Amino acid sequence: MKSENRGRKYHKDTLLAHLGRHPEAHNGAVNPPVYHASTILSANMTEWEAKRDSSKRFDVVRYGLLGTPTTFALEEAIAAIEGGYRAMLMSSGLAAITAALQACVKCGDHVLMVDSCYGPARNFCERVLTRCGVATTYYDPLIGADIARLMRPNTRVVYLESPGSLTFEVQDVAAIAAAAHEAGAKVLMDNTWASPYLFRSFEHGVDVSIHAATKYIGGHSDVILGAVITTKEMFLPVRTMAADLGHCAAPDDAYFALRGLRTLSVRLERHEKNALAVARWLQTRPEVSRVLYPALPEDPGHELWKRDFLGASGLFGVVLKPASKSAVYAMIDALDLFGIGSSWGGYESLILLTQPARGRTATSWEEAGPSLRVHIGLEDPQDLIEDLEHGFDQLHAVGSVA
Ligand SMILES: Cc1ncc(COP(=O)(O)O)c(C=O)c1O
């Protein structure tokens, strides 16, 4: 894309291939080079003074901590794909969550946090925000416009994550955002599941969108990276807080994530196709009680998902019929293609035994059987199905106690 054509209206897939690339600035290289830089030298004192102009603090390359052409390239691309004003990178998804929250609250304020949030986000509220005099109330992910009843005069943040971690409830983002704004609060959302590509959060009222770029943006299980995308109004408050806290991203991680971004849409398409095939098969299995995947028509969140999302990623939950721990362990241990490990969003399939009931306070998790979180990768889904079939054989061999 020529620099004079950057204002043109291209479709998202075209933007994924072209944004953040400035070959003219890098001897024609297709990809921006990796800047390993702390000190950035100025040619003379006039240039030094110009770079230190505080109104340009986040626009120029003046110190590695504040950004380099590598990080600016990824920020430019991510923000445009989601339809936000600007983005900033952090060292992890969790750092993106905590910096965004810290930017929006002060002592005496109140946060409304979704009960199905990523566990460490809850830990941050309980262990850090409480020490700063910020109170948190957890709310039912399905609350919708009724969130208005929970708003207090000092509520500054309504935090969403949709679908929810481990349990995959789909939130009515627009209804919650409208109530939050009516009461003067900002809307923060962990949008990692959908990535900037499948949920354009700003069109639904979100002020600050948070991503663990570690997942689908990186896409290859070799990066730890966070990103925050904001509206114009929220950019400076959040960016300044991130700088004040000393957050930044590693250059190689930013580069890998930008490379991952180029194939985000094709990978997501395949993740969804494979995940649907495996999820549908799981629904037919006698060992399975429920599959928690909004892309399935039977899922309670399906209608909202269809209304708001542009597709589904490859992460979903499976509730098994009651089975002993040793039987479930035997099932998981028997799998050949599903890795046992934290994180998700890479090209490979993963499985974890989860405990959705743990930590919940506003809602309860009543399912009797064990819960699994499955990430469906880019393998052939038939192989994944056969692997899971073998796992179920082992579950029976050790013995279920249904
Ligand atoms: C929904 C969600 N948000 C944020 C994070 C945190 O990302 P990171 O591991 O990069 O800190 C995770 C990690 O698993 C996650 O699942």
The ligand as an SDF file (V2000), in Angstrom:
LIG
                    3D

 16 16  0  0  0  0  0  0  0  0999 V2000
   -9.0300  -14.3600   28.2900 C   0  0  0  0  0  0  0  0  0  0  0  0
   -7.6120  -14.0950   28.6570 C   0  0  0  0  0  0  0  0  0  0  0  0
   -7.2200  -12.8400   28.8640 N   0  0  0  0  0  0  0  0  0  0  0  0
   -5.9540  -12.5420   29.1990 C   0  0  0  0  0  0  0  0  0  0  0  0
   -5.0170  -13.5290   29.3730 C   0  0  0  0  0  0  0  0  0  0  0  0
   -3.6230  -13.1510   29.7990 C   0  0  0  0  0  0  0  0  0  0  0  0
   -2.7300  -13.2260   28.7580 O   0  0  0  0  0  0  0  0  0  0  0  0
   -1.1610  -13.4550   29.0230 P   0  0  0  0  0  0  0  0  0  0  0  0
   -0.9830  -14.9150   29.2600 O   0  0  0  0  0  0  0  0  0  0  0  0
   -0.5050  -12.9310   27.8080 O   0  0  0  0  0  0  0  0  0  0  0  0
   -0.8210  -12.6380   30.2500 O   0  0  0  0  0  0  0  0  0  0  0  0
   -5.3700  -14.8540   29.1520 C   0  0  0  0  0  0  0  0  0  0  0  0
   -4.3730  -15.9380   29.3010 C   0  0  0  0  0  0  0  0  0  0  0  0
   -4.6560  -17.1010   29.3080 O   0  0  0  0  0  0  0  0  0  0  0  0
   -6.7100  -15.1500   28.8100 C   0  0  0  0  0  0  0  0  0  0  0  0
   -7.1160  -16.4210   28.6080 O   0  0  0  0  0  0  0  0  0  0  0  0
  1  2  1  0
  2  3  1  0
  2 15  2  0
  3  4  2  0
  4  5  1  0
  5  6  1  0
  5 12  2  0
  6  7  1  0
  7  8  1  0
  8  9  2  0
  8 10  1  0
  8 11  1  0
 12 13  1  0
 12 15  1  0
 13 14  2  0
 15 16  1  0
M  END
$$$$
